[in-house]
Amino acid sequence: MLNVLLVCGSGASSGFMAANMRKEAAKRGLDMKITARSESEIENYIDEIDALMIGPHLQYLEDEMEERCEGTDVKVILMKPEYYSVLNGEKAIDHLLSVVGE
């Protein structure tokens, strides 16, 4: 199972994105757990995940999260505005899979 954490500022928009990604993952028969949290909660989950997807508006966190995840298998992925802004779960799953190589 691939454990994915999505983060945005408050957790609201990433919550909708996570729901759309879960639907798409189920449609494809992918074994994934996709949760959404606010960026303030990242530290609570970082040791339990395989991938961290960050909302495009939080790009400033990318380097810090890359450093934090160094030495682990966690992939840090900056979501693209073109699918994040319309909450396109299909494109988000495509992006995730292209990075994790599943």
C-alpha positions in Angstrom: 0.0 0.0 0.0 1.2 3.5 -0.9 0.6 6.0 1.9 0.2 9.5 0.6 -0.2 12.8 2.5 -1.5 15.9 0.8 -0.9 19.3 2.4 -2.2 22.8 1.8 -2.6 25.7 4.1 -5.6 24.7 6.2 -6.3 21.2 4.8 -9.5 22.2 3.1 -8.6 22.2 -0.6 -6.2 19.3 -0.1 -9.2 17.4 1.5 -11.2 17.8 -1.7 -8.2 16.8 -3.8 -7.6 13.7 -1.6 -11.2 12.7 -2.1 -10.9 13.0 -5.8 -7.6 11.1 -5.8 -9.1 8.3 -3.7 -11.9 7.9 -6.2 -9.4 7.7 -9.1 -7.2 5.3 -7.3 -10.2 3.0 -6.6 -11.3 3.2 -10.2 -7.8 2.1 -11.2 -7.6 -0.6 -8.6 -4.6 1.0 -6.9 -3.8 0.2 -3.2 -3.4 3.7 -1.7 -4.2 5.5 1.4 -4.5 9.2 0.6 -5.0 11.7 3.5 -5.0 15.5 3.7 -3.8 17.7 6.5 -2.7 21.2 7.0 0.9 22.0 6.6 1.3 22.5 10.3 0.6 18.8 10.8 3.3 17.4 8.4 5.7 16.5 11.3 3.0 14.3 12.9 2.8 12.1 9.7 6.1 12.2 8.0 7.3 8.9 9.4 4.2 7.1 8.3 4.1 8.1 4.6 5.6 7.1 1.2 4.8 10.4 -0.6 4.2 14.0 0.5 2.2 16.0 -2.0 2.4 19.8 -1.4 -0.1 22.3 -2.7 1.5 24.6 -5.4 1.0 27.7 -3.2 3.3 26.1 -0.6 6.3 25.8 -2.9 8.4 27.5 -0.3 8.1 24.3 1.9 9.5 22.0 -0.8 13.2 22.4 0.0 12.6 22.2 3.7 10.5 19.0 3.3 13.2 17.5 0.9 15.7 18.0 3.7 13.4 16.6 6.3 12.8 13.5 4.3 16.5 13.0 3.4 17.5 9.5 4.3 14.0 8.2 4.1 12.0 6.7 1.1 9.5 9.6 1.2 9.0 11.3 -2.1 8.3 15.0 -1.9 6.1 16.1 -4.8 5.0 19.7 -5.5 1.6 19.5 -7.0 1.1 21.3 -10.3 -1.3 24.3 -10.4 -3.0 23.0 -13.6 -4.6 20.0 -11.8 -4.6 21.4 -8.3 -6.6 24.4 -9.1 -9.4 22.3 -10.6 -9.0 19.4 -8.1 -8.3 16.9 -10.9 -7.7 13.6 -9.1 -6.9 11.8 -12.3 -4.0 14.1 -13.2 -2.8 14.2 -9.6 -2.6 10.3 -9.5 -0.8 10.4 -12.9 1.8 12.8 -11.4 2.1 10.8 -8.2 2.7 7.6 -10.1 5.2 9.2 -12.4 7.3 10.2 -9.4 7.0 7.1 -7.3 7.3 4.7 -10.2 4.4 2.4 -9.3 
